[in-house]
Amino acid sequence: AGPAYDLWRYARLTGDPRALAAGEKALLFMRQFRVPRGAQAWECPLYEPDILAAAYAVLAYTDAYRATGNADWLQDAEYWAQSGVPFVYAWRLPSRPGMQHATIPVFGSTFFTHSWLGLPVQWNGLVYAYGLFHLADCGSPRADFWRTLAHGITVSGAYQQFGPDDSRAGTYPDSYNVWTGARNAAYINPEDIMVNLLAYLGHDPDFSSARASLASGARVHVSSGARVVKAAADETQLTARLRFFSGETTYSLIAGLAKPQAVTWEGRSLPSVSALSEAGEGWTYRDGLLFVRHKHRQTEGELAVSLAPPAS
């Protein structure tokens, strides 16, 4: 599931037909498995149930859905999301607010020496929560439930962090004893808490992507550091609505086009440059990939690409 997720992120970004075919082969192969296992074999027995495997499966199938629009992949993502629920604490002691939505990593042991049963390893759950946010954004019929569960896992992670008066401030423990409140080393930077918080607030730091069909029937993949609200194409032009923070600069990638005649952003014509670092805004094209650097003067704008006329 982990390598499949990496492959599908690449496929979603580039539309590479080889990656799409290989990714489909991987996901079809994964359907023979029904229990998430084996994602932490560096310390855990290979066959014990593992929430991190569920997390990677959710992320792989949601990226496949976003890259292709195939609703079957979304159903698979839903299944693997459900497989992660038994690893999540559904209750808490009154004096332990971080207990509810804490996530145990596996049903079994670590290093074959001591039990992980009931002992949360929150970074595992935070990866799972990130997958749930993606699943909700893809239009899952249980989107509200998944978003609520992902938010709860994120809040539990925040409760587990060390406070500002501690030399380890901001970090959170590799494992957390819900009965005693003990935080056990190693102490982890809060990146996975932050990405989930940003996703919850609608600012997922992952690149956003959408697909559009050209008049020829060819598929184009639009990806950006901004939020891709919508992408569409006709015989002469490809357009993409992008949303981001006003005053900030982002980059976009459009895969599957011939070299365009012109590129405009928020109504401004952008220059063609040999390297995006040469100008504050501009575009460059190589090997079927259009790279654009653009500054947001408002929170939402339109990127328009004038298409080259079809070969006669």
Solvent accessible surface area in square Angstrom, and as a share of the most:
residue,aa,sasa,rsa
1,A,44,0.34
2,G,19,0.18
3,P,108,0.68
4,A,7,0.05
5,Y,32,0.12
6,D,94,0.49
7,L,51,0.25
8,W,2,0.01
9,R,78,0.28
10,Y,106,0.40
11,A,0,0.00
12,R,1,0.00
13,L,52,0.26
14,T,23,0.14
15,G,15,0.14
16,D,17,0.09
17,P,101,0.63
18,R,186,0.68
19,A,7,0.06
20,L,44,0.22
21,A,64,0.50
22,A,46,0.36
23,G,0,0.00
24,E,81,0.36
25,K,153,0.65
26,A,30,0.23
27,L,0,0.00
28,L,85,0.42
29,F,126,0.52
30,M,19,0.09
31,R,91,0.33
32,Q,111,0.49
33,F,96,0.40
34,R,110,0.40
35,V,60,0.35
36,P,9,0.06
37,R,109,0.40
38,G,25,0.24
39,A,24,0.19
40,Q,9,0.04
41,A,59,0.46
42,W,152,0.53
43,E,34,0.15
44,C,5,0.03
45,P,33,0.21
46,L,94,0.47
47,Y,164,0.62
48,E,19,0.09
49,P,36,0.23
50,D,2,0.01
51,I,0,0.00
52,L,2,0.01
53,A,10,0.08
54,A,0,0.00
55,A,0,0.00
56,Y,60,0.23
57,A,3,0.02
58,V,0,0.00
59,L,4,0.02
60,A,0,0.00
61,Y,0,0.00
62,T,0,0.00
63,D,1,0.01
64,A,0,0.00
65,Y,53,0.20
66,R,54,0.20
67,A,3,0.02
68,T,46,0.27
69,G,32,0.31
70,N,59,0.30
71,A,61,0.47
72,D,72,0.37
73,W,8,0.03
74,L,22,0.11
75,Q,126,0.56
76,D,17,0.09
77,A,0,0.00
78,E,20,0.09
79,Y,72,0.27
80,W,9,0.03
81,A,0,0.00
82,Q,80,0.35
83,S,20,0.13
84,G,0,0.00
85,V,55,0.31
86,P,88,0.55
87,F,5,0.02
88,V,18,0.10
89,Y,29,0.11
90,A,83,0.64
91,W,127,0.44
92,R,105,0.38
93,L,57,0.28
94,P,124,0.78
95,S,79,0.51
96,R,60,0.22
97,P,53,0.33
98,G,2,0.02
99,M,0,0.00
100,Q,65,0.29
101,H,40,0.18
102,A,0,0.00
103,T,0,0.00
104,I,12,0.06
105,P,1,0.01
106,V,0,0.00
107,F,79,0.33
108,G,20,0.19
109,S,29,0.19
110,T,1,0.01
111,F,117,0.49
112,F,157,0.66
113,T,106,0.61
114,H,103,0.46
115,S,62,0.40
116,W,23,0.08
117,L,107,0.53
118,G,28,0.27
119,L,35,0.18
120,P,0,0.00
121,V,4,0.02
122,Q,0,0.00
123,W,54,0.19
124,N,0,0.00
125,G,0,0.00
126,L,0,0.00
127,V,25,0.14
128,Y,0,0.00
129,A,0,0.00
130,Y,30,0.11
131,G,0,0.00
132,L,0,0.00
133,F,4,0.02
134,H,2,0.01
135,L,0,0.00
136,A,5,0.04
137,D,67,0.34
138,C,16,0.10
139,G,54,0.52
140,S,6,0.04
141,P,123,0.77
142,R,97,0.36
143,A,20,0.16
144,D,114,0.59
145,F,85,0.35
146,W,0,0.00
147,R,76,0.28
148,T,88,0.51
149,L,14,0.07
150,A,0,0.00
151,H,63,0.28
152,G,8,0.08
153,I,0,0.00
154,T,8,0.05
155,V,58,0.33
156,S,1,0.01
157,G,0,0.00
158,A,48,0.37
159,Y,114,0.43
160,Q,0,0.00
161,Q,44,0.20
162,F,19,0.08
163,G,39,0.37
164,P,128,0.81
165,D,147,0.76
166,D,45,0.23
167,S,120,0.78
168,R,91,0.33
169,A,49,0.38
170,G,25,0.24
171,T,31,0.18
172,Y,0,0.00
173,P,0,0.00
174,D,35,0.18
175,S,5,0.03
176,Y,15,0.06
177,N,41,0.21
178,V,1,0.00
179,W,137,0.48
180,T,88,0.51
181,G,21,0.20
182,A,46,0.36
183,R,83,0.30
184,N,55,0.28
185,A,71,0.55
186,A,66,0.51
187,Y,78,0.30
188,I,42,0.21
189,N,91,0.47
190,P,48,0.30
191,E,108,0.48
192,D,39,0.20
193,I,13,0.07
194,M,99,0.44
195,V,28,0.16
196,N,0,0.00
197,L,69,0.35
198,L,51,0.25
199,A,13,0.10
200,Y,92,0.35
201,L,103,0.51
202,G,52,0.50
203,H,84,0.37
204,D,29,0.15
205,P,74,0.47
206,D,19,0.10
207,F,39,0.16
208,S,20,0.13
209,S,23,0.15
210,A,23,0.18
211,R,72,0.26
212,A,8,0.06
213,S,56,0.36
214,L,30,0.15
215,A,71,0.55
216,S,98,0.63
217,G,54,0.52
218,A,47,0.36
219,R,124,0.45
220,V,0,0.00
221,H,12,0.05
222,V,0,0.00
223,S,2,0.01
224,S,3,0.02
225,G,43,0.42
226,A,2,0.01
227,R,105,0.38
228,V,12,0.07
229,V,64,0.37
230,K,131,0.56
231,A,16,0.13
232,A,43,0.33
233,A,30,0.23
234,D,69,0.36
235,E,126,0.56
236,T,94,0.55
237,Q,68,0.30
238,L,1,0.00
239,T,29,0.17
240,A,1,0.01
241,R,87,0.32
242,L,0,0.00
243,R,113,0.41
244,F,60,0.25
245,F,98,0.41
246,S,64,0.41
247,G,42,0.40
248,E,91,0.41
249,T,52,0.30
250,T,9,0.05
251,Y,113,0.43
252,S,4,0.03
253,L,20,0.10
254,I,1,0.00
255,A,2,0.01
256,G,46,0.44
257,L,9,0.05
258,A,69,0.53
259,K,117,0.50
260,P,8,0.05
261,Q,122,0.54
262,A,38,0.29
263,V,0,0.00
264,T,42,0.24
265,W,0,0.00
266,E,34,0.15
267,G,74,0.71
268,R,47,0.17
269,S,89,0.57
270,L,10,0.05
271,P,68,0.43
272,S,72,0.46
273,V,24,0.14
274,S,84,0.54
275,A,39,0.30
276,L,30,0.15
277,S,96,0.62
278,E,108,0.49
279,A,34,0.26
280,G,51,0.49
281,E,34,0.15
282,G,1,0.01
283,W,13,0.05
284,T,11,0.06
285,Y,55,0.21
286,R,120,0.44
287,D,137,0.71
288,G,25,0.24
289,L,48,0.24
290,L,0,0.00
291,F,54,0.22
292,V,0,0.00
293,R,59,0.22
294,H,0,0.00
295,K,91,0.39
296,H,0,0.00
297,R,163,0.60
298,Q,96,0.43
299,T,81,0.47
300,E,49,0.22
301,G,2,0.02
302,E,67,0.30
303,L,1,0.00
304,A,13,0.10
305,V,1,0.00
306,S,39,0.25
307,L,24,0.12
308,A,38,0.30
309,P,93,0.58
310,P,120,0.76
311,A,104,0.81
312,S,163,1.05
